[in-house]
Amino acid sequence: MTPPLRLGSFTPSVLLRVARRLGRLDREVVETLVPSSPAQFRTLLDGGYDAVLTSPDNVLAYRWSPVNPLGVNAPVEIVAAIDRGMGLALYGSARKGARFAVDVPGSGFAFAMYALAESLGLARDDYEIVTLGSTPNRLQALLAGECDATMLNAGNELHAEAAGFRPLARTPEVCGPYLGAVLAALEPGPVTWLADALTTTAAEIVAGQHDDIVIVEAVDALGLPQPLAVRFLDRLRSPEDGLVADGKVDRAALETLVGLRRRFGPALDGDPLAAALE
């Protein structure tokens, strides 16, 4: 019997669930939600996951940067581009002295947040950084008043908007083109079938197919009421920050990510990130 593919992700993947409903998965996929990106990559490197749905900046950090939260490098590869941010924006109250929540301070969404905060006139020393882990965790912290602002996307931002929050600045407008999520693995070969299934499903959703299935799965996986699930469907189809229909990483988006890490990430000897653009 073929063992299930073990997948680590931050927010439940509606795309994965739609692909499963359509019979696209060649074997069982067990999705586990991770508390943070260091925890996700620690498990991946230890062999606990076969693949991850993650920020492409994590691939930059753990493949090419000698300074990352785990202090190790590994040949992690992007197998497919999944989305361009899915509504990634800064929510809450942006003011001097505010507490801005991040997964970890040296991560891709944090770098985007620093750029968005700058666009609002806030320098890095104008606000406090608090480390609160994954996007669903940060949503709950924002709703509970445990932080003043944070980056939200992938349906989490819709819950925030339903609670009265509005985007203060949006990633595509400040640091686009952007790439929000990718499928990555240490050994791409065994997960290429999953990349194909997700990419085929993404292309069909963008083309206007499977509306009812997407809405049902968004309600079930993300806890969205139907009107918000319809908005989530619209987000999936957005050419600005929705699904990547062909699964390809475009150079312009990769240059954005490398540029943000060079600007806001730890100082490095030489330019090891240049290899990511070759």
Protein Blocks (a to p, Z undefined) as FASTA:
>chain_A
ZZddddddfbdcfklmmmmmnopafbdcdddddfbfklmmmmmmnopafbdcddfklmmm
mmmmmbdfkopacdddcfbdfbenjopacedjddehiacddfbfkbfklmmmmmmmmmno
pafklpccddebjfklmmmmmmnopafbdcdeehlmmmmmmnopacfbdfklmmcccdfb
dcddfblmlmmmmmmmmmmmmmmmmnopaklmmmmmmmmmnopafklmmmmmmmmmpmkl
mccfkopacfklmmmmmmmmmmmmccdehjlklmmmZZ
